[in-house]
Amino acid sequence: MIYKTEEQFDLDLQTGDYYDMTFSCDWCNDFDGNAAKGYYADITEKVQAQAPGLYKAVDPWWEVGTLHGKIYGVPMLKDLGAEVFFRMNSDYFEGEKGMTLPAEMSFAELEPYLKQWKEDHPDVYPFYLPGAGLSGAFQVHERIVSKYLVIPYSKAGTPEGTRIIPVFDDEEYMEMLRNLHKWYELSYINPDAATTTEVPKSIQTPVRTGTAWTGFMGWSDPEAYGFNVKLVRFIGPNMSRSTQQGSLIAINAAAPEKNVEACLKYMELLYTDRQFRDTLAYGIEGKHFEYYEDTVVRLQEGSEHYMQDAYVTGPAVSASVVSTDKENPADPKQWEKVYEGYKDARVSDTKGFSFDPTNVEAEIAALDAIWSSYSAELVTGTSDPDRAAAEMRELMEDAGLDKVREEAQRQLDEYLEQFDEKREQQ
């Protein structure tokens, strides 16, 4: 097993460096792009014949690894929909103040918690933000061109579900920014947010945000954060081809037939043998981890010397769930509940569309510069979003925003036509 940087993946593909199978996704070693170029083996007919257990385990999610009706990749089933959470100090809010932290609430409903903290700690900011703004807030829409031309997930399944709009016209997103500005003026947000590069764990802010999935325990370590954390979802699940393609395994199109079959059998083992999957994900039982109440607890040796990114080595759904420690056990049925929740996900109508900027590169460069000059103050609540949006819109329209939007819309419409044509042929 060879680990590579994002740059090495691209370089090795271009030079023809041999591999049997490779990690691929939408953000590294581009799955759709490389499958279209013929780099990955077509396993459409082989997977059911040679690895029926694998086919059954992935079903009904094979579309994630399918391009133009052919299967080129095995989806490593993990979190497929974007869910964004408030990461809240449950010792304070629930334990000390007796407030309820629900499983889900709207963004605006955070305000009473911020107000309570500020009353008790007038010199401390309850919502400490860096210049990048809220982690995951953009997951209310699918980005089509950079951060400023989008399609809101709220429009999925409607006639507007394929209409590209400026981000300023996404009312759900703008309302979050308005709340942030209100909270900034109430001193709930640090005044230097726009110029802050990061918020280290040593700053024990009682509210953070993050993208994860229902039941995630990764932020629940009181030793790391200074308190127990409870997650409250405020976005999602929202789903697109991009969110679904967080991890796939593709087989080299140049691999000999016996190697292709071996790769499929290997992946079948990943999905059907929990002991093998846990070994690959967590290391050696008794040395790197131990089992507790049908979950995994990492030992110190494992945390220091075998801490792999599990989504790289295989599917989450076939591995045991990790507990923070024996005092904070995870739900061993976590993934069953996550996938049950996907039945109510808002699913993008763009069918994996990827924008080609070639025809409008000059305009995009100008638009990116304008966005960057306003972004930090906008997404941290430092500036009034309606005033900033009006100024940005005027500047961006002068720089070619409408031209880029029209080009992106043309490409999307043409891309979607092929699916309509296939339906008619069927």
GIJO-V745209 format. One record per backbone hydrogen bond with DSSP energy under -0.5 kcal/mol. CO is the residue of the C=O (numbers start at 0). NH is the residue of the N-H. E is the energy in kcal/mol with one decimal. If there is no record, write none. Layout:
BEGIN
[[CO | NH | E] [CO | NH | E]]
END
This chain:
BEGIN
[[4 | 8 | -1.7] [5 | 9 | -1.3] [6 | 10 | -2.3] [7 | 11 | -2.9] [8 | 12 | -1.9] [9 | 13 | -2.1] [10 | 14 | -1.9] [11 | 15 | -0.7] [11 | 16 | -2.2] [12 | 15 | -0.6] [19 | 251 | -2.6] [21 | 249 | -2.6] [23 | 247 | -2.5] [24 | 30 | -2.5] [27 | 24 | -1.2] [28 | 24 | -0.6] [29 | 33 | -2.4] [30 | 34 | -2.8] [31 | 35 | -2.1] [32 | 36 | -1.3] [33 | 38 | -2.3] [33 | 39 | -0.5] [34 | 37 | -1.1] [38 | 252 | -2.6] [40 | 42 | -0.7] [42 | 46 | -2.4] [44 | 48 | -0.9] [45 | 49 | -3.3] [45 | 50 | -0.5] [46 | 50 | -1.9] [50 | 53 | -0.6] [50 | 54 | -2.1] [51 | 55 | -2.3] [52 | 56 | -1.9] [53 | 57 | -2.0] [54 | 58 | -2.0] [57 | 60 | -2.4] [60 | 63 | -1.4] [61 | 64 | -1.2] [62 | 65 | -1.5] [64 | 71 | -2.7] [64 | 72 | -1.4] [66 | 69 | -1.7] [69 | 66 | -2.8] [69 | 71 | -0.6] [70 | 42 | -2.8] [71 | 250 | -0.5] [72 | 74 | -0.7] [73 | 248 | -1.9] [74 | 76 | -1.4] [76 | 315 | -1.8] [76 | 316 | -1.6] [77 | 79 | -0.6] [80 | 82 | -0.5] [81 | 237 | -2.0] [82 | 211 | -2.0] [83 | 233 | -2.7] [83 | 234 | -1.6] [84 | 209 | -1.6] [85 | 87 | -0.8] [85 | 231 | -2.1] [86 | 207 | -1.6] [87 | 89 | -1.2] [87 | 229 | -2.4] [88 | 92 | -2.4] [89 | 93 | -1.3] [89 | 94 | -2.3] [90 | 95 | -1.5] [91 | 96 | -2.4] [92 | 98 | -3.0] [93 | 97 | -0.7] [99 | 101 | -0.7] [102 | 232 | -2.5] [106 | 109 | -1.6] [107 | 110 | -1.6] [109 | 112 | -1.2] [109 | 113 | -1.6] [110 | 114 | -2.7] [111 | 115 | -2.1] [112 | 116 | -2.0] [113 | 117 | -2.4] [114 | 118 | -2.1] [115 | 119 | -1.7] [116 | 120 | -2.3] [120 | 123 | -2.2] [123 | 125 | -0.5] [125 | 206 | -1.1] [129 | 132 | -2.1] [133 | 136 | -1.3] [135 | 138 | -2.1] [136 | 139 | -1.1] [137 | 140 | -2.0] [139 | 152 | -2.2] [139 | 153 | -0.5] [140 | 142 | -0.6] [141 | 150 | -1.9] [144 | 147 | -1.1] [144 | 148 | -1.6] [147 | 166 | -2.0] [148 | 143 | -2.6] [148 | 144 | -2.0] [149 | 164 | -2.9] [150 | 141 | -2.9] [151 | 154 | -1.5] [152 | 155 | -1.8] [154 | 157 | -1.9] [157 | 160 | -2.2] [159 | 162 | -1.6] [160 | 348 | -0.6] [161 | 163 | -0.6] [164 | 149 | -2.9] [165 | 168 | -2.3] [166 | 169 | -1.7] [168 | 170 | -1.2] [169 | 173 | -2.5] [170 | 174 | -2.3] [171 | 175 | -1.3] [172 | 176 | -1.9] [173 | 177 | -2.3] [174 | 178 | -2.0] [175 | 179 | -2.4] [176 | 180 | -2.3] [177 | 181 | -2.1] [178 | 182 | -2.7] [179 | 183 | -2.4] [180 | 184 | -2.1] [181 | 185 | -1.1] [182 | 187 | -2.9] [182 | 188 | -0.8] [183 | 186 | -1.5] [187 | 126 | -2.5] [189 | 192 | -1.6] [191 | 194 | -1.3] [191 | 195 | -0.8] [192 | 195 | -1.0] [195 | 130 | -3.7] [197 | 199 | -0.6] [199 | 202 | -1.7] [201 | 203 | -1.1] [202 | 204 | -2.4] [205 | 88 | -1.9] [207 | 86 | -3.5] [209 | 84 | -2.9] [209 | 211 | -0.5] [211 | 82 | -0.7] [212 | 215 | -2.3] [216 | 219 | -2.0] [219 | 221 | -0.9] [220 | 223 | -0.7] [220 | 224 | -1.8] [221 | 225 | -2.2] [227 | 89 | -1.8] [227 | 90 | -0.8] [229 | 87 | -2.6] [231 | 85 | -3.1] [232 | 104 | -2.4] [234 | 83 | -2.2] [236 | 345 | -2.0] [237 | 81 | -3.6] [238 | 347 | -3.4] [239 | 243 | -2.3] [240 | 244 | -1.7] [242 | 245 | -0.6] [243 | 245 | -0.5] [243 | 246 | -0.5] [244 | 25 | -2.1] [246 | 75 | -2.5] [247 | 23 | -2.3] [248 | 73 | -2.8] [249 | 21 | -3.0] [250 | 40 | -3.4] [251 | 254 | -1.8] [255 | 258 | -0.6] [255 | 259 | -2.1] [256 | 260 | -2.2] [257 | 261 | -1.9] [258 | 262 | -2.5] [259 | 263 | -2.1] [260 | 264 | -2.2] [261 | 265 | -2.4] [262 | 266 | -2.4] [263 | 267 | -2.1] [264 | 268 | -2.0] [265 | 269 | -1.8] [266 | 270 | -1.5] [267 | 271 | -1.4] [268 | 272 | -2.2] [271 | 273 | -0.6] [272 | 276 | -2.4] [273 | 277 | -3.1] [274 | 278 | -2.1] [275 | 279 | -2.2] [276 | 280 | -2.1] [277 | 281 | -3.4] [277 | 282 | -0.6] [278 | 282 | -1.7] [280 | 307 | -0.6] [283 | 286 | -1.9] [283 | 287 | -3.2] [283 | 288 | -1.2] [287 | 298 | -2.2] [288 | 285 | -3.7] [289 | 296 | -2.9] [291 | 294 | -1.4] [294 | 291 | -2.7] [295 | 322 | -3.3] [296 | 289 | -2.1] [298 | 302 | -2.5] [299 | 303 | -2.1] [300 | 304 | -2.2] [301 | 305 | -2.3] [305 | 307 | -0.6] [307 | 309 | -0.9] [308 | 311 | -2.0] [308 | 312 | -0.9] [309 | 313 | -1.3] [315 | 318 | -1.5] [320 | 295 | -2.9] [322 | 297 | -0.5] [324 | 327 | -0.9] [327 | 323 | -1.1] [327 | 324 | -0.5] [329 | 331 | -0.7] [330 | 333 | -1.9] [332 | 336 | -1.6] [333 | 337 | -2.1] [334 | 338 | -2.4] [335 | 339 | -1.5] [336 | 340 | -1.9] [337 | 341 | -0.9] [339 | 342 | -1.2] [340 | 343 | -1.7] [341 | 344 | -1.5] [344 | 346 | -0.7] [345 | 238 | -3.3] [349 | 352 | -1.0] [354 | 356 | -0.6] [356 | 359 | -1.9] [357 | 360 | -0.8] [359 | 363 | -2.4] [360 | 364 | -2.2] [361 | 365 | -1.7] [362 | 366 | -2.6] [363 | 367 | -3.0] [364 | 368 | -1.6] [365 | 369 | -1.8] [366 | 370 | -2.7] [367 | 371 | -2.5] [368 | 372 | -1.6] [369 | 373 | -1.0] [370 | 373 | -0.9] [370 | 374 | -2.4] [371 | 375 | -0.6] [373 | 377 | -2.0] [374 | 378 | -2.9] [375 | 379 | -0.8] [376 | 381 | -0.8] [376 | 382 | -1.9] [377 | 380 | -0.9] [378 | 133 | -0.7] [382 | 384 | -0.5] [383 | 387 | -2.8] [384 | 388 | -2.7] [385 | 389 | -1.8] [386 | 390 | -2.0] [387 | 391 | -2.9] [388 | 392 | -2.9] [389 | 393 | -1.8] [390 | 394 | -2.1] [391 | 395 | -3.2] [392 | 396 | -2.6] [393 | 397 | -1.8] [394 | 398 | -1.2] [395 | 400 | -2.3] [396 | 399 | -1.0] [399 | 403 | -2.2] [400 | 404 | -2.6] [401 | 405 | -2.6] [402 | 406 | -2.0] [403 | 407 | -2.7] [404 | 408 | -2.7] [405 | 409 | -2.3] [406 | 410 | -2.3] [407 | 411 | -2.5] [408 | 412 | -2.8] [409 | 413 | -2.4] [410 | 414 | -2.4] [411 | 415 | -2.5] [412 | 416 | -1.3] [413 | 417 | -0.8] [414 | 417 | -0.7] [415 | 418 | -0.8] [415 | 419 | -1.4] [416 | 420 | -2.4] [417 | 421 | -1.8] [418 | 422 | -1.9] [419 | 423 | -2.0] [420 | 424 | -2.0] [421 | 425 | -1.8]]
END
